[in-house]
Amino acid sequence: MTPPVLNAAEAFIDHALGLEWAAVPPVAQHAAKTFLHDSLCVGVAGANAPYADTLRQVVGGWGAAGAADGCSVLGRPELCLPGPAAAFLNAYQIHSQEFDCVHEPAVVHPLATVAAALMAESERSGPHGGADFLAALVAGVDVVVGLGLAATSPLKFFRPATAGIFGSVVALARLRRVPRAVALDALGFALAFASGTMQAHVEGKATLAIQVGNAARGAVAALDLAMAGLPGPHRSIDGPFGYLPLFETETDLAPVLAGLGKVYRIAEVSWKPFPTGRAAHGGIVAIQALMRDHGLSLEAFDSLEYRAPPLIKRLVGRPVLPDMTTAYARLCLPWLGAVVLTKGDIGLADFTDAALTDQRTLEIAQRVAVIDDGNPDPAAFGPARAIVRFKDGATAEVAVTAQLGSPLWPLTPAQHAEKARRCLAFGGLEPIHQALSAAVEDLERSRDVGAMIKLAAGRP
């Protein structure tokens, strides 16, 4: 008898359930702790993101929990929620400022969902040790990124949410060390819950981060259903109506599966040095370089073109509007470029109602354009060129061959620490800066990761 062919869901589960932290290569271990720390700090800043307080009220109506049995929310010491609700709000806060880490080739934000789901599960079913938490995080990122890399055609759905729920379920299964059959059922429920539309991106709505929150909450619910004994579809990834056929147009999963246990995707993740869409970062850095090295100033500036791959044009080449939302502005390179031309930088405090409607900034933004350079790679962020024309007719150009914060151009430890400090300060928790850094750095030796989570929430 011919043995049954291993399906993709089983391959991902076997990888996760068999992964031990000690076996993860040092470079991937370092990346896991680095980007966990980054995500926690960004999530604290997200407590002051647009709509975060409104969502806090909404999520509070989904159920109550006490300090003894509830789950923490980043930057909110007063709040304890049931696990699914905490996963939702934490994931929203991590992604809401467009400041969370990203895997560029996969076009996913893997830690927003995976870390949020793991934090909730760690507190509600713990204590769980730090080594298990970190191994689960690495495994979950492998799945989220792997699903993104398996797509060989342009982005159609909002992949951080649609792929995010699958990676989160696998991470939870590893944290709880559930039987293989239970994890397989849980991935079936992930397929039932998976959703995420790019229409929210087109319109610049906070729905993007809400979709990420829904994926984290759905992952917790999916594991609950499977652990209760309810059966889910087993070919959730590559079945005829599985994730890849439904959500992606063209795919090649074989290289992803072949790399499991050999390539750790967490080491390929990039920081975001600015709280904007990642596709805008190359343009922002290029404008800063033109200001620093070529004399670009508002007084001398006539117009600027950012010639970049079609994904950049699609994601951040949108027109400036007089009534932009914060979410829209974060994804509008002409407006972001105008702010950088005015101030030299852009940060969390720059997305105010007054800034979004400032007529001078809007006028400057009309002279910044994103041009599709015809690159055939549907997932390429570069190479790109920023070309400025001065009022005297002269021109200057800067080439962008790597993104600041990427593995090719990583943030320095000092830059990472400064970003973390600023995020914590924006969320009102700057005093925990050193303690949180130390807690994450020593996490694999912790017997209860809940202590780190409570610290990041600001709970005593």
Secondary structure, DSSP 8 states (H G I E B T S, - for coil): -------HHHHHHHHHHT--GGGS-HHHHHHHHHHHHHHHHHHHHGGGSTTHHHHHHHHHTT----TTT-EE-TT-TT-EE-HHHHHHHHHHHHHHTS-S-BBTTTTB-HHHHHHHHHHHHHHHH----HHHHHHHHHHHHHHHHHHHHHB-S---B-HHHHTHHHHHHHHHHHHHT--HHHHHHHHHHHHHH---BTHHHHHT-THHHHHHHHHHHHHHHHHHHHHTT----S-TTTSTTSHHHHH-SSB--HHHHHHTTT--GGGG-B--SSSS-GGGHHHHHHHHHHHHHS---TTTEEEEEEEE-HHHHHHHB----TT--HHHHTTBHHHHHHHHHHHS---GGG--HHHHT-HHHHHHHTTEEEEE---S-TT----EEEEEEETTS-EEEEEE-S-TTSTTS---HHHHHHHHHHHHHHTT-GGGHHHHHHHHHTGGG-S-THHHHHHHHT--
